[in-house]
Amino acid sequence: MMRMPVLTAAVTAALAGGLAAAPASAIEAKISGHVARALMFVDDGDRSDSFFVDPETSNTRFRFVGAGDIGGGMKAGINWEVEMVSNNSSKVSFAERNTGGLDLNERHLDVFLQGAFGKVSLGQGDGAANGGVEVDLSGTSIVNYAGVTDIGASIRFQDGGTAGPKIGEVIDQFDFESRYDRVRYDTPPLGPFGLAVSFGSKGGDGDDVIEVAGRYAGELGGGGRLAAAVGFSTRDTKDKGDVETSGGSISWLHPSGFNVTAALSHREDDDMLDADYWYLKLGYRQGRHAVSVDFASAEDEAQQGDDADMVGIGYVFKPIASVELFAGVKVHSLDRSGANFDDITIATLGSRVKF
């Protein structure tokens, strides 16, 4: 692991040398973001209720992004993004219908240099493999995508009125290590392909994280569009030893609007975890409309022998490019030895408005 900081220092020194004689240039940043709100209805087989939420599928946020030429064919830039979440859809439960005040959290606090050599990013931001299990061309990811716990993660299964595990404890897409303080390198485009590697520190204990990923995005002539990603991450933790995640996803959009998305991931550690997740979505999009049905399954995530499944349907209407109206229904089930958990049904109705 110690080789990555050495590589980072070498790259930084080389870039600094190349920029020594570069002319100064102002970096102009622009603000953008969106507000997302939704009404969530939940029935756990024992009781039902409604929740006003900020959907974790794409929560409310604002950002400043910008870049400018600094000479030598290079650009420098920033990505500063903050989420402002009121009543997160993944945190509400029957015990806590309102999670309290506004949550203000960092997403990206990132600087980068980009040129013919590729792109080097430094700071809080995406690890190299983040999003690798979430590639999706369906147009409905605001309401249903591989991250099936973003809506309803804290709702508990019920067994005859006795509370069981939360949805988020038994099924997860294992999308690598998300955002953290890191240095990341992306190769210049290799045709429709791209490669990335990152090294960083995550969590209160400062766990070392390494990620690598490959991506593809391109046109298939008359066959439509194809996007895919594959990745691997390892995280050195104090309580569970090495946590390793591998997986990827692929999404195909036919010119007719028909689309297929699939994802597969695996996570294991030095403690007891050895779990698998898979996801499949079939969709159709045309003009301002997009609809899809999706299926997900996880094995052994909370304990050996668990089989957690999800089936759902989602619809998105875009009257204009910056406005989305969405609706979805999904059903979560859990098969565990010695238990008889009721299914959980969650319906969501909401909107995302971008600026």
N, C-alpha and C positions, 0 to 999 in steps of 0.2 A: 504493500500500500504506500510506502514511503517514496516510491518512485514518482507518484503523481505530483506532489509538491515541487520536486526537482524539475519536472517537466513544465509546471506552471511558471516557475521562476525563469526558466530558459526562454519560454515563449514571451513572457513579459519583457525580459531584457532585450530580446530581438526586436520587439515592436517599439520599445522606447528608443532604441538606436535608430530605427527607420524613421521615427517621427521627430528626431532632434532638430532637423532643419525645416520642418513643416510649417507653413504659415498658419497663424491663428484664424479660427473661423467660429462664428457664433452658432450655437446649437439652439434651434427653435423647437419647442415642445407644444403639442396640441392636446387639449383635453377631450376625452370621450368616455363612454361608459354606457350603463343602462340601469333601469329600475325594473325589477321583476317582483311581482306579487301574485299570490295564488290562494285559493280556498281549497282546503284538503278535507275530505270526508273519510273517516276510518270506522270500520266495523271489525272487531277482533273475535267475534263469535260470542262474546259475553256482554259487550256494550258497544255503543257507537257514539260518535261525537264529531264536531267540525272544528277546524283550526284555520286561522288566518296566518299565512306563512310567507316567508321568502324562500323560493325554491332553491335548494342546494345544487340542483342540476345546472344552474347558472345564476348565482345569487347577485344581488344588487352591488354595483361597484363603480368606481371612477378611476381614470388613469391619465397620466401624462406620458406621452411617447414622442420621441423626436430624434433626429439624426442630422449630421452635417458633415460636409467634406472637410478633411483636415490635411489634405495634400498626399502626394504619393499614391493616389488612387484608392485611398482609404477613407472610411467614415467612422465617426464616433457617435454614440447615441445613448439614450436612456430609456428605461421602461419602468415607470413608477406606478404601481397599481395597488389600490386599497379597496377592500370589500367593506360594505356597511350593511350588516344583516340584522333585520328585526324579525325574531321568531323563526329561526332556521327550521326548515322542513325535516331535517335529519335529527333534530334535537327535541322537538315537541313530543309529548306523550300524554296518556290519560292522567298521569300523576302531575304533569306539568304542561298545561295547555298554553301557557305563556312563559317563555324562557327568560323574561326580564327585559332590561334595556337594550339599547343598540350595541351590537358587537362590531367593533372597528378593528380589523385585522389586516396585516400586511399580506400581499400576494406576491408582488414583484418589487424589488428595490435593486435594480440591475443597471450596470453600465456595460457597454460592449464596444469592440473595435471590429471592423469588417473590411475585408479587401479581397484581393485575388487569392490569398492564403486560406480564406474561409472566414469564420466568425469566432471570436473569443468573447465570452460573457463572464462577468464577475459580479457576485452579490447574491441576494435572495432571488431565486427564480426556479424555473423548471429544471429538474434533472434531465439527463440526456434521454432517458426512456419514458419520461412522464407523458401520459396520453397514448402510450403504445398499445394499450388494451381497449382504447376508446375511439379508434378510427371509425367514422360514421358519415356516410353520404346520404342518409335517408331524409334529412330535413326535419326530423322529429326529435332530435336529441334534447331539446329543451324540456320535453315531458317524459321520454323513455329512451334510455341508452344503456350501455353496459354497466354503468354505475347505478345499479338497481336499488341501492340503499339510500341514495340521496334524498328520496322522498319516503319518510317513514322509518328510518333506521332505528329509532328509539321506541317504537311500538313493540310491546311484548306479546308473544304467543300465550294463549290461555289453554289450560287443561282442566276443564270442569270448574272454572273460576279461579284456579290457582295459577299465578303468574309464572311464566317460563322465561326463556331467553329472549333478548331483543332480536329483531330482524337483522340488525347490523352485526350481531355476534355470530350468526350462523351462515351468512352469505356476504361475500365481498368480491369485487372484481380483481383485487390484487394489482392495481395499476402502478406498480413500482413504488418510488419514494416521493413522488409529487414535487413540492417546492421546498427548498432549503438553501442555506448559504453554501455556495459552490463555485468552482470555476468550470466552465463548460466550453468545449471546442466542437464546432460544426464544420465539416468539410465544405468546400464550395460544391455547388450542384454537380453531380456526376450523371448528366442527363436527367432522367426522372428520379434518380436515386440520391440519397444523402446518408451520411454517417455522422454519429455524434458520440462523445464520451464526456463524462463529468466526474469530478471528485469533490466531496464536500463534507460538511458537518451538520448533523441534524439532531434535534431534541435537546432536552435539558442536560443530558449526559455527554453531549457532543459526539454522538456515534459517527464513526467514519463510514461514508457511503461512496461506492463506486458504481457507475451505471454506463452501459454501452447500448447503442441502438442503431438500427438501420431502418430507413423509411423509403417509401416509393409513392409517387403521385404522378399520374400521367393519363393521357388520352389513348384510347385503344382504337383510333380510327372510327369506323362505323360501329364499333362495339361498345362505345360509351367511355366512362371514366372508371379508373381503378385507383384505390389508395390502400396502402398497407403499412404495417410497422411490426418490428420484432425487437425484443429487448431483453436485457438481463441486468439485475442489480444485486449487490451484496451490501449488507449493513451489519457492522460489528457492534452488537449490543452487550450490555453488562448482564442482563437477566436471562436472555435467551440465546446468547452466543451469536454465531453468524446466521443472519436471516437472508435467505436467497430467494429471489423472485425471477421467474422466467415466463415469457408469454408473448402474445402479439394479437393482432386483429387485421381484418381485411374487409373492404367494402367496395362493392361494384354497383355502379349506376348505369343502367341501360338507357339509350336515347328515348325509349318509350316512356321512361319514368319508373319502371320497375327496378327495385334495388334489393340487394342482399348484403347483410353484414354479419360477420362471425368473429368471435373472440375466444381465446383459450389462455388460461394462465395457471401457474403452479407456484406455491410458496411452501418452504420448509425451513425449520430452524434446528438448533442443537438441543432444544427442549423436547416438545412433543408434537409440534405442528408439522403436518405433511398433507396438504390439502390442494384440491383442484377446483377450478371454476371454468364453466363454459357458457357462451351466450350466442344466440341466434336471433336475427331480426329479418323479417320480410316486409318490404314497403313499396309504396307507389307515390310518386310526386309528379304533379302536373300544374304548371302555372303557379297560382298562389296557394295551392293545397298540397298537403302531404299527410299520408296516413301509414301506419305500420303496426304490425303485431310482433311481439318479441317473447323470447323464452330464455330462462336462465336456470342454472343448476349448480350447486356447490356441494362438495362432499368433504366431510371430516374437518370442517373449519373450527367449530367450537369444541367438538369432541369426536373421537373415533366412532364411526357408525352413523353419524348424522347425514341426512340427505335433505337439503333445503332447495325448494324450487320456486320459480316465479313465472307467471304468464301474464301478459298485459297487452293493451292496445292504446295507441296514441294518435292524436290528430292535431295538426298545426295549420292555421290559416294566417297568411301574411297579406293584409290589405295593401300595405306599402312595405318597402324594403326594411324600414326601421321598426316596424311594429309586428308582433306575433301574438296571436290568440291561440291558446292551447287547451286541450282537454285529454285526460287519460284515465284508464282504470286498470288496476293490476291486482292479482291475487297471489299472496305468499303462503306457502305450506311448508311444514317441517315434519319429517318422519324420523322419530328417535325411539330407540328401544325402551319399552317400559312406560311410554307416554302416549297420550292421545290428544295432540294439540289441534285446536280449531284453526281453520284457514283465516287469514287476515285479508280483508278487502280494502283497498285504498283508491279513492277517486279524487282527481285533481282537476281544477279549472282555474286558469290564470292568464296572465299577459306579461310580455317583456317588451319594453319600449326603450330603444337605443337613442343615444344622442351623440 
